[in-house]
Amino acid sequence: MKRIFIAALLSISSVMLSTTVLSLAPMLIGGDFSDTSLEVSIVFIYVATTIGGLGVLLVAIPLHLFLQYKNISSVKPYVITGLIASMGFGFIFKPFGNDDFLTLIQQLLIVGTVGAVCALVFWYVAVKGEANKVSC
């Protein structure tokens, strides 16, 4: 259970790090460090981390317990679920606003990538780390 807790914390941290890089990169490239841009980035990071944390608690941990019960340790179900869950959230709630279809697809790919990375981190710590611990 301790490993699941650590995996959850590191997964949420990966969401925070990913969204920090994604929100600050345009400011670094464009050179726009105005107070408004910084405030929007901070809100974006906070909201994404909160939603990612809820996703870990409501999706990743139950999925992990189910897969553990079924003795499935492959990375694929974790990454696919992280991708689909985050893209589904983005499609249903449209957190960036009502944009045109092409922009929405780009946003969903970015959100899905962050979800997949989060799931990969969770799997690596909770499953792969446990396997390494047993084999040593």
C-alpha positions as CSV (number, residue, x, y, z in Angstrom):
1,M,0.0,0.0,0.0
2,K,3.0,2.3,0.7
3,R,4.2,1.8,-2.9
4,I,0.7,2.7,-4.3
5,F,0.8,5.9,-2.2
6,I,4.3,6.8,-3.5
7,A,3.2,6.0,-7.1
8,A,0.2,8.3,-6.7
9,L,2.3,11.2,-5.3
10,L,4.8,10.8,-8.1
11,S,2.1,10.6,-10.7
12,I,0.5,13.8,-9.5
13,S,4.0,15.4,-9.4
14,S,4.5,14.3,-13.0
15,V,1.3,16.1,-14.0
16,M,2.4,19.2,-12.2
17,L,5.8,19.1,-13.9
18,S,4.4,18.4,-17.3
19,T,1.9,21.2,-17.1
20,T,4.5,23.6,-15.8
21,V,6.7,22.9,-18.8
22,L,3.8,23.1,-21.2
23,S,2.5,26.4,-19.8
24,L,5.9,28.1,-19.3
25,A,7.4,27.0,-22.7
26,P,5.4,29.5,-24.8
27,M,6.4,32.3,-22.4
28,L,10.1,31.3,-22.7
29,I,9.9,31.1,-26.5
30,G,7.8,34.3,-26.9
31,G,9.6,36.2,-24.2
32,D,6.2,37.3,-22.6
33,F,6.6,37.2,-18.9
34,S,3.8,39.6,-18.1
35,D,1.9,39.3,-14.8
36,T,-1.2,38.1,-16.6
37,S,0.6,35.3,-18.5
38,L,2.2,34.2,-15.3
39,E,-1.1,34.2,-13.4
40,V,-2.8,32.2,-16.1
41,S,0.0,29.7,-16.1
42,I,-0.2,29.3,-12.3
43,V,-3.9,28.8,-12.5
44,F,-3.5,26.3,-15.4
45,I,-0.9,24.3,-13.3
46,Y,-3.0,24.3,-10.2
47,V,-6.2,23.2,-12.0
48,A,-4.4,20.5,-14.1
49,T,-2.6,19.1,-11.0
50,T,-5.9,19.0,-9.1
51,I,-7.7,17.3,-11.9
52,G,-4.8,14.9,-12.3
53,G,-4.8,14.1,-8.6
54,L,-8.5,13.3,-8.8
55,G,-7.8,11.1,-11.8
56,V,-5.2,9.2,-9.9
57,L,-7.5,8.7,-7.0
58,L,-10.6,7.8,-9.0
59,V,-9.1,6.0,-12.0
60,A,-5.5,4.9,-11.5
61,I,-5.7,3.4,-8.0
62,P,-8.9,1.4,-8.6
63,L,-7.5,0.2,-12.0
64,H,-4.3,-0.8,-10.3
65,L,-6.1,-2.8,-7.6
66,F,-8.2,-4.5,-10.3
67,L,-5.2,-5.4,-12.5
68,Q,-3.3,-6.5,-9.4
69,Y,-6.2,-8.8,-8.5
70,K,-6.2,-10.2,-12.1
71,N,-2.4,-10.6,-12.0
72,I,-1.9,-8.3,-14.9
73,S,1.4,-6.3,-14.8
74,S,1.7,-5.0,-18.3
75,V,2.2,-1.3,-18.9
76,K,-0.4,-1.2,-21.7
77,P,-3.6,-1.1,-19.7
78,Y,-2.2,1.7,-17.5
79,V,-1.1,3.9,-20.4
80,I,-4.2,3.3,-22.5
81,T,-6.4,4.1,-19.6
82,G,-4.4,7.3,-18.7
83,L,-4.7,8.3,-22.4
84,I,-8.4,7.6,-22.8
85,A,-9.5,8.9,-19.4
86,S,-7.7,12.3,-19.8
87,M,-8.8,12.7,-23.4
88,G,-12.3,11.8,-22.4
89,F,-12.3,14.4,-19.6
90,G,-11.0,17.0,-22.1
91,F,-13.6,16.1,-24.7
92,I,-16.5,16.1,-22.2
93,F,-15.7,19.2,-20.1
94,K,-13.6,21.2,-22.6
95,P,-11.5,22.9,-20.0
96,F,-9.9,25.2,-22.6
97,G,-13.2,26.6,-23.9
98,N,-15.3,25.8,-26.9
99,D,-12.7,25.8,-29.7
100,D,-12.9,24.6,-33.2
101,F,-12.5,20.9,-33.9
102,L,-8.9,21.0,-35.0
103,T,-7.8,23.0,-31.9
104,L,-9.8,20.6,-29.7
105,I,-8.0,17.6,-31.2
106,Q,-4.6,19.3,-30.6
107,Q,-5.7,20.0,-27.0
108,L,-6.8,16.4,-26.5
109,L,-3.5,15.1,-27.8
110,I,-1.6,17.2,-25.3
111,V,-3.9,16.3,-22.4
112,G,-3.8,12.6,-23.4
113,T,0.0,12.7,-23.5
114,V,0.1,14.1,-20.0
115,G,-2.3,11.4,-18.8
116,A,-0.3,8.7,-20.5
117,V,2.9,10.0,-18.9
118,C,1.2,10.1,-15.5
119,A,0.0,6.5,-15.9
120,L,3.4,5.4,-17.0
121,V,5.0,6.9,-13.9
122,F,2.3,5.2,-11.7
123,W,2.9,1.9,-13.4
124,Y,6.7,2.2,-13.1
125,V,6.6,2.8,-9.3
126,A,3.6,0.6,-8.4
127,V,4.2,-2.4,-10.6
128,K,7.7,-2.3,-12.0
129,G,9.2,-1.2,-8.7
130,E,7.4,-4.0,-6.9
131,A,8.7,-6.5,-9.4
132,N,12.3,-5.2,-9.0
133,K,11.9,-5.4,-5.2
134,V,10.8,-9.0,-5.3
135,S,13.5,-10.2,-7.8
136,C,16.4,-8.7,-5.8
